């Protein structure tokens, strides 16, 4: 093409698309093409498509447009970070529905613009001088009517002045930053920083979903673990906290354009003319303030190792992780989790994927096909000769004492090992009729086998392999029993693994109880136990994996509560009721669960409930209706008064817990919180007082829409209050509960005064005194509080 034609094309493009070099795109206007840009009014920011590094992928991003080239080269916001375009056919437009869209030759690219609502027929999008890209509804006279969507609500990895980091409690929306995978790949990485979902006034950094760093509480103008935020002269930080939202924000002078914070691919926050870096919890060196991390089992928390990089490639034994979303930091962690790893590197030149080596034959640089940065493990074994000399002399002088101590230690270890082996052998014998040995996996047993060997035995090696050696990234949570991990069997089946902690309040009795019970209980609303592992001091239970976690997460977490509509909540109520009815009446064993609560209700792919954790369950005889127990177990807030005070356990114990759970599902509130300013009124008491005043529907979760059936909700509250009545003989059976919940034509009786509805008075004090006589478990993270009398 000649120079004249190029110049003519340029002027024609400006004529056909006058907004291409302005700050605003209008609805119905020609799209912004791949080679065109939007500039903010004072040319401080620009928006255009870009190709990071040597990548062939193209993204739509916002950049600084300043004299400093170093600032201008890095995008501060990316619209389609996880869905790049592979050619230069991309364009940005506002469609006929008033929504921003990224289109290309193959159609429409999913992007963050998908979160924008449908607008009117007259809307526009403007790139502002603060870097915010705002979609607005425009009045006929050209004035702005309302903001429909803005990029500041969906930041990527950069925190600009005026942005927020925190939570909006009204909508459940979270403002957070997520790292890039690498400098050349803006896709969502493994680090995220945002507000504490529990509502405390602090920020948190998560790595692969686990807490990695905490800022500490905001006080006196700064976070405890990030004091540099308040000491900065370029930026003024403030933390806003009220009943509607909690967030960090900051402002700068007009002369300080370019000030920003960014979350690095290795998880720490870097400065951009704003403040010193913080949140650095790298796997080497001393962790900074606020770091929450654990080291892999084969490395100590010291400075006796580091990684040295070389450019080239290795000829040797390696293992590849092909996940494209793995960063170099994630790859380093894979190496550290493998005690035989000697080197690691990204799979690609753009810094994604992972390859680790257990040994290498040679390293080469010339003619290398990949020319990657390979990181080699270095250790501090090379000490000065005099250190070894001193150590040798000390060893000779104290050798007799060391030998004596070593002999005693070995004898004690052998004695403990003998006890552990005897204990394991005894437990395996007791469970012989329940557990199917691993060698029999491929030999299906007769369907009429009277022993019903439905629980399989797993070796500790198979469990370690399934969980990547109990990697922190696989950890789902932790309770009083110990940690729970997600695992994957060789065939691809996902499993949940509960590893009994040696310091757990739950012991062999609960472990054995759970195996024996679940092996004999089969119902769609009971969690399925797949197997167990009993080796040495390891006691492990293997369950089917529940992808939607537990009910308390879906019900009480601010970011997920809106996902449960009334139809789903009613399905959960019905499922739990059916599961309890089976335990109480239709199973081959008559079972009282004793620890029914929201955290023990797991949700599958379809949000169907499954009752879990039968370690505390009690089996009743056919003619037995109640029993006295010397060992009170369960969770305060869900325990019936006769059980908590007198140790009397019956089916009505579970009925009370179900009533509490029912009120929590309807209200979205926890029972043990306080709902009165002047006296400690719990959820049961709050519901009772509203019932007596004829205002009971006020307890309904505000997240439920107006189309929710009020009569059905009121019926559920009525049933819940019937279940938590003070005297057990007044409470309905599970048969009655299911009937009342499913038959909307049945007239329900009015409930009597519930138990523990106000935490005051002699009985409440007596209840607390009885329950706190002797504690077996004081772990704050315990899912179940075990009490003894």
N, C-alpha and C positions, 0 to 999 in steps of 0.2 A: 504494500500500500504506500502511495507517495505521501510526502509531507503535506501537500495541499489537501489531500483526502482526509488525513488524520486531523488536521486543524478544522476542516469542515465538520467532521464527525463529532469533534469535541463541542463546537458551538451548537450543533444540532441537538446534542444530548442536553446541554444547558437549557436550550429553548424548550425541549420536550419535557424536561424534568427540572424545573427551577428550584425545587427544594433539595436537590442532591447535595448542595453545599451550604444549606441553611441549618437551623437547629430543630426543625419540626417536619414531621411527615404527616400528611393529611389523608383522611379516608377518601378513597377513589382516586388518589394521586398515583402516578407511575411508581412502581416499587423502587427501593434503593437497591441498586445492583451490587454485585460482588466488588467491583472496582470503585464504587462511590462511597461517600462518607457523609455523616451528619456531624456538625460542629456546634458546640454550645455557643451561646450568644457572644461571649467574650473570648471564644476560641481556647478555653481552658481544657476542654475534653473533646474527644472525637469518638464516634461510633462507626465501625466498619468491619468487614470480614477480614480474617487474618489466618495465616498459616504459621504455627509455632515451630521454630527451629527448622530441622530438615524434614518435618512431617509433611505428608501429602494431604492431611486432613485440614478442613477449613471450618472456622468458627466465627460467630458474630460476637464481637467484644467491644468494651469501652476502654479507652486508653487516655492517659494524660496527654495533653498537647502543649508541652512546655519546652523551653529552650534546652532543658537537661535531657539529653538523649537516653541516659540510663533509666529515667523514669518513664519515658515514652515507649520503651520497648516491651514493657510487661503489661498485660491486660489486667485491669482492676475489677472487671466483671465480664462474665461469659454467659451468653444466653442458652447455647446448646452444648454445654460442656460434655455431656454424656452421649450426644448423638451428632457427631461431626458430619460434614458434607465432604465427599471425596472428589469433588471437582469444583470449578469456578462458576457453577450455574446458580448459586444461591442468591436470594433476594429477600428483602424485608418489606412487608406491606401491611396495611390495615384492610381487612376483608370487609365484605358487605354487612357483616354482623357487628362491625366495630371492634374486632379483636386483632391484635398483633399476630402475625404469622411469618415464619421463615419457610419459603418455598424453594424448590430446586427442580431440576429437570425430571426427577422421579416422583415428585409430589410435595408433600408437606413434611417438614422435619419436626418431631416432638421437641419441645423446648420449654423453658420456664414461662414463656408467654401463655402456655396452655392453662396456667392458673388464673389468667385474667378473665373476668366475667363478661358476659355478652353486654355490649354497650348499645347506645342508641344509634341511629343512622348517621349521626354527626359526631365524630370523635377525631382526636389528633394525638400524636405522641411527640414529646419534646425532650431533647437532651439538655439538661440544665447545667449551670456553671458549677454546681456542687458534684456533678457526675451522676446525678439521679436521672434515669430515663422514665418519664411519667406519661401514662396514657390517661387522657382526660375526656370527659363528655363536654361538648361545646354547645352553648346556647345559640339560637339563631342570630343574635347580634354579635357573635364572635367571642363573647366572654365565657370564662370557664364555669361550668355548672358543678362538676364534682370530679374527684380523682377516682379512676376505675382500677388502676394498677400502677405500681411503681417498682423499679428494680431494687430500690433500697430495702424492700421487704423480702427480697430473695438474693442476698449477697452470695458471692462465691467464696473466694479465699482472702478478700481484701476488705478491711474495715475503714471506710472513709468518714470524714467528719460529717455528722448529721445522721449517720446510720445508727441502728440499735442492735445490741446483743442482749437477748433475754427472752421473755415469754409474755405473750398477751393472754391472760386468763379468760378473757371473754370469748375468744375464738379458738384458743388452744394453739395459735400460731407461734412458732419459735423463730427468732432471728438468730442465725448462727453462721459461722464460717466453716467451710470444709476445704482441706488442702487439695492441691493438685497431686496427681500421681507422680509426676516428675516435671521438670522445667519445660519439657516439650509436649506433655500430655495434660491438658486441663481437666480431664475427667475426675470425678469425685474420688479423692484419696481416702486413706484410712484414719485421718485425724479430723476431729470436729471440735470447735469451741463454741459454747453457748451458755445460757443461764441454767442454773440448777433446776431440774424438773420437779424437785421436792419443794420448791418455793423459797429456799433460803437466799439471802442476798449475796450470792457469790457466782463466779463463773467456773466452768469446768471444761477441761479438754478430755475428749474421749478418743481412745485408740481402738479401732475395730469394735466399737460399741461398749468398751470397758473404760471406767474412769482412769485417767492417766495423770491428770494434774488438777488441783483445785486452787483457786485464787485466794481462798480464805474469805472471811466475811468483810463486807465493805463497812468501814468505820473511819471516822476522822478524815474523810476525803480520799481514802485509798483502800485497796485490798491488802490484807495482811501479807500475802505472798507475792505481791506485785507493787511494791512501794514506788517504783520508778514512774508509774502512771501519774502520781500526784506531783512528782518532782520535776516534771517536764515543763519547759518554758514555752514551747511552741503550741501546746494543746491544753485545753481546760476540760478535764473529765468530770462527769457527774453521774450519779447512780439514782435512777428514779424508781421508787417503790411505793405502790399503793395497791388497793384491792383489785384493780383492773389489770395491772401490768408491772413487771419488774424488768429493768433493762439498764445497760451501760451505754452512754453516748458521750460525745465530746465535740468541741468546737475549736476553731482556729481563727487567727487573724487573716484578713484578706491577703496579707503579704506572705503568709505561710502556705501557699498552694503547693501541693505535693506531699503534705503530711498524711500519713496513713499507717496502718498496721496490717501485717499479712501473716497468715499461718503457713509455716514452712512445711515441705513434704516430710520433714523429720519431726514435726509436731510442735516445735516451739514458735513463739510469736516474734517476728522480726520488726525492726523499726524502719520507717520510711520518713525520716525527719520528725518522728513523733516521740519515741521513748526507747529506752534500752530494751533489749530482748528479754523475755521471761517465758516460763513454762518449759524450760529445757530439761527433759528427763531422759536424755540419751542413755543408751545401754552401757556406756562407758563413763568412767569418772564418778564423782560424787553427785548424787541427785540434788537438785535445788529445792528451795522451800515449796511445799505443796505437792511434791511428786508422790504419786501413788503407783508403785510398780513392783513387780516381782521378777526375780532372776530365774532363768531356766535351771533345772536341778543340777546340771553338771558344771555350773560356773558359780563362783563366789562373788560377792559384792565387794570387789577390791580393784586395784589398779594393776593387776598382774597380767593383763592382756590388753591388746589393742589390734586394730586392723590397719594394714599398710596396703595401699593400692598400687597396681601396675597396669599399664595399658597393653592389652594383648589378649591371649587366650591360653587355655590349659588343655593338655592332652592327658586325660585320666578319668577315673571313675566319678561319675556325677549323677545327680538326680535333678530333674526339671519340674518346676511348677509352672504350668502353662497359663495360670490365671492372669489375664491382661490387666486386672485392677490391682496387682501387687506392686507396691513401690519398693525402692531400694531399702528403705527402713524395714519393711515387712520381710524382705529377703534376708536381711541381716538377722532378724529374729528367727527365721527358719534355720539358719546356720547355727545360731546359739542354742536352739532347742535340740540339735543333733550333736551329741557329744563327740562324734567322729568327724565333724565338719572341719575342714582346714581352709576353705576359701569359698567365696560366693560372688555372684555377679548378676546383673540384670540380664534377661534373655535377649533384649533388643537394645539397639543403640539409643532409642528414645527413653530408656529407663524403666520399662515395664517388664513384668514376668520375673522369674527367679531360677537360678541354677546354682546348686551347691555341690562341692566336691568333698569326698571322704578321703581321697588321696590323689596325688597327681604325679604323672611320670615326667612331664616336662612342661615348661612355660615358654612360649614363643611370641615374638613381637613382629618380626619381619614376615610379610605375606600373610598376616593373620586375617582370616575371613571376616571376623566380627570387630576386632580392634576395640573391645570393650574395656571398661575399668573393672579389673578383677581385684577383690579385696582378700588379702591373706591374713590368717590369724597369726599374731605375734605374741609370744609370752615373755615374761620377765625372768626366765630361768638363768640368763647370763648375768650372774652377780660378780662383784669384784672378788678376787681370789682370797682376800683377807676375811671376807664375810664367811666364806666356806671354811676357812681355817678355824675361825672362832667357833663356828657352829660344830665342827668336828671335835674340838677340845671339850666343849660343853657336853657333847654327846658321850664322850668317853667317861667324863667325871660322873655323870648322872645315869650312866647305863644300868647299873644294878637296880637303882630305884625305878627306872623306867620299865625294866624287865619284870619287876615284881608287880607293878601296877598293870602292865599289859597282861600278865597271867591272870590276875583277878578279873580284869575286864573280859577276857576271852571266856573264862569260866562262867561269868555272869551272863554273857551273850549266849553261850551254849545252853544255859539253864533256861533263859527266856525263850530261846528258839524251841527248846523241847516243850515248854508250856504252850507256845503258840501252835506248834505242830499238833500237840495233843488236843488243844482247843479246836483247831480246824478240823481234825479227824473226827472229833465228837460231833461237831456241828454238821459235817457232811453225812455222818451216819444218821443223824436225826432227820435230815432232809432227803434221805435216800429214796423215799417213795414219791418225792415231788420233783426232784431234779433229774433231767435227762443229760447224761454225759455228752461232752462235746463231740466225741467220736461217733455218736449216734445221730448227728444232725441229718444225714442223708438217708436214714432208715425210718420211714414213717411207721409209727406203732399202730396196732389194731385200734379201731375207733372205740371198741368196747373195753379197752384196757382199764381195769378197775382202779389202777394206781393213778391214772390221769397225769402222767408225767408231761406237763405242759410248760414247765420252766426249764430253760436250758442252762447248762454250766458253761461259762466263758473263762478262758485262761486270762491271767493278768497281761500276758503279751498281746492277746487279741484286743483287749480293752485299751491298752496303751497305743496300739496301732490305730484303732478307731478314733481316738481323741488326739492324735498327733502328740503322743506322750504327755497327755493332760495339759495341752498348751493353754496359755491364758486366753488366747483368742477364741477357744472353744468353750470357755466357761460361761454358763448361763446365769449362775447365781450361787448363793450360799445361804444355808440355814443352820439351825442348831445341830443337825445331823452331820453337816459337812458340805463340800462343794458339789454342784451339779454341772455336768459337762454335756455338750452336744458331741455326738460321734457318728461316724459313717462306717458301716460294715463293708467288707470287700465287694459285696454284691450291689452296693449303692444304697442300702436301707439306712435311713437316718434313725438314730436312737438317742435317748437321754440316759445319762449315767450318773447315779447318785453314789458318791464315794463316802462311806462312813468315816468320819474323822476320829482319830484315836482319842481326841479330847471331847468327843461328842457326848451330850447328855443322853442320847439314845444309844443303847447297847445291843448286845446280842439278842436280848429278849424281843426288842422291836424289830430287829433285822429278821429273825426267824419267824416272828409273827406275820410280818408282811408277806414273806414268801409262801408260808403255809396257807394264809388266807386268800391271797389273790389267785393262787393256783387253783383254788376250788370255787372261785367266784367268776362268773362270765356274764357280763351285761354291757350293752352298748354305751351306758353312761358311767362305767367304771374304767379307770385307766388300766391298760394291759401291761402286765409284768412279763417281759420277754425272757429274763434270765438273771443270773447272779454270778458273782466271782468270789470264791473263798480260798485265798492263798496267803499263808503266813498271817500277817496282821491286816491284810487287805480284806475288807468286807464291802462289796459293791453290788448295787442293784441296777438292772438294765431294763428300761421302760421303752414303750413306743414314744416317739418324739411328737410333741405338741407344738406346732409352729406359731400359734397365737398366744403362747405363754399362759399365765394364770389369769383368773378373772380379776384379781385385784389390780393387775397392770392395766387391763382394758377398762376397768371401772373407775379407778381413782387417779390414773396418770392424766395430767391436764391435756397432753397431746393426743390421747387415744380415746378419751371418754366419748367424744362426738361420734366415733365409729359405731357405737352400740345404739341402734335405734330401738324402739319399743318392741318390734317384732323379734329382734334378736334377743333382747332381754327376756321376753316371755318364753322364748325357746330354751334359754338357759335355765330359767326357773322350772319349767316343765321337765327338762332333762335331769336336773338335780333331784327333783321330787321323785321321778321314776327310779333313779338310782337308789335313793334312800328306801323307797317302797320295796324294791328288790331285796336290799340288805335286811330289812326288818321282817319281811313276810314271805318272799318267794324264793330266796336262795336256799341252798341245801344247809347252810348254816344261818343261825339267827344272830345277826351282827349289829352291834352299836359302834359307830365310827369313833365317837368321842372327840374328834378334832376337825369337825366340819367348819370351814371358813373360806373366804374368798381366795386366799392364796393356795388352797388345796383343791380348787376347782380349775382344771386345765381345759383349754379350748383347742379343738382341732382345726383343720383347714376351713371347715364350714362354720366355725364358732359354736360347734356342738360341745356341751360340757361333759367332762369326765371327772368323777370323784377320784382323788388320789390320796396317797400317804395313809396306809392302813397299819402303820407301826403301833399306833395307840389303840387300835380297835379291840373290842372285847366280844367274845363269843358267848352266847347265852344258850342254855338248854331249851328243849322244846317247850317245857311247862314253866320255864323261869321267866319272870317279868321284870325283876329288878335285883340288884345286888349291892352290897356294901364293898367298897374298895379302900385299901389302906394307901393306895398310890393314885393321887389325883394328877391327871395329865390333861393337857389341852391348852387353850389360849384364852386369857382373860378378855372378857367382852363378848365371847361366844358361849361361855359356860353357864349352865342353868344354876339357880341358887342352891337347890338341894344337893347338887353334885359338888359345887365349889365349897359349900359350908360343911356338909355332912358326909360327903363321899358316896352318896346314893346315886348309882348309875342305872339308867333304864332307857327304853326306846324314847321316852320323853326328853332325855338329855339331848339327843339328836334333833328332836322336834324344836326345842328352844333355839339351838344353833341355826336351824333352817329358818326360823322366824327372823332372827337377826340378819341372816344373809338376804332374805327376801326384802327387808326394809332397806338394806344397803343397795340392792340392785335397783329398786324403785327410785331411791333418792340420789344415788351416786355419792353418798356420804359414808364415812366410817363411823361405826357405832361408838368407838371409844373416844371420839373427839367431843368437844364441848359445844353446845348449841344454845347457851344462855349467857348473857353478860354478867349476871349477878350471882348465879349458882351453877355448879357443874352438872348441867343437864346433858345426858348423852342422847344418842339418836332414838333409842327406845322411848325415853321420856319425852323427847321433842315430838315424836309421832303421836304419843298418847295425849299430850296436851292439845295438839292440833285436832285430834279426833274428838276430844271432849268439847272443843270449841266449835266443831263443825267446819273446820278449815283444813281438813287432813290432806287435801290435794296440794296444799302449799309445800308439802314435803317432796313433791315430784321433782326429779332432776330438771334443772333449767335447760339442759342440753336437749331435752326431748321436745319435738316440735308440737305445734298446736293440734296437729291431726291425730296425735296419739289418743287411743280410746280411754276417756276418763273413767268410764264405768269399770273397765277391766283393771285399770290402775288402782282405783279405790278398792276393788275386790281383793287385789293382791295385798294392799296395806291392811285390810281387815283380817285376812288370813294370817299375815305376819304378826299382827297384834294378838290374835288368838294363840299363836304358837309360843309367844313369850310371856304368857300369863304366869303369875306367881306360883300357883299350885299346879304340880304336874298332872293331877287328875282332871284339871280344867282344860288342858291342852288337847287338841285333836290328835288322832293317830295319823300315820302317813296315808292310810287308805282314805280317811276323811279329808286330808289336805288335798290329795290329788282330785278327789271328787269335787271339792269346793272350787278348785282352780279351773276345772274343765267344764263344769256345769253352771253356766251363767244364769240359769233360771232359778237356781236354788237360793232361798233366802238365808243369808248368813246370820248367825247369832252375834250379838254385840260383845266385844271383848271385855274382860275384867281387867282390873289394874295389873300392869305388867310388873315383873321383877326387876330390881336394880334400875328403875327408870330415873331416879335421882340419886347421885352419889353422895348422899348425906343421910344422917339418921343412924340409929343403933345397928340396924341390920346391915347397912352398907359397910359400916366400920367393922362389924364382925366378919363380913365376907372378906374384906381386904386383909383383916388380921389373919384369918384362917388360911387364905391363899398364900400369904407371904411368910408362913411359918418357917419353911425350909425350901430353898431353891436349889434344884439340881442343875439348872442351865441358866447362866447369866449372860450369854452371848447376845449382844444387841441385834445381831443379824438373824437370830433364831426365828424360824417360821412358826415354831411351836414352843410354848413356854411350859416346861415340865415342872410340876409341883409335887412335893411329898408332904405327908402328914404323919 
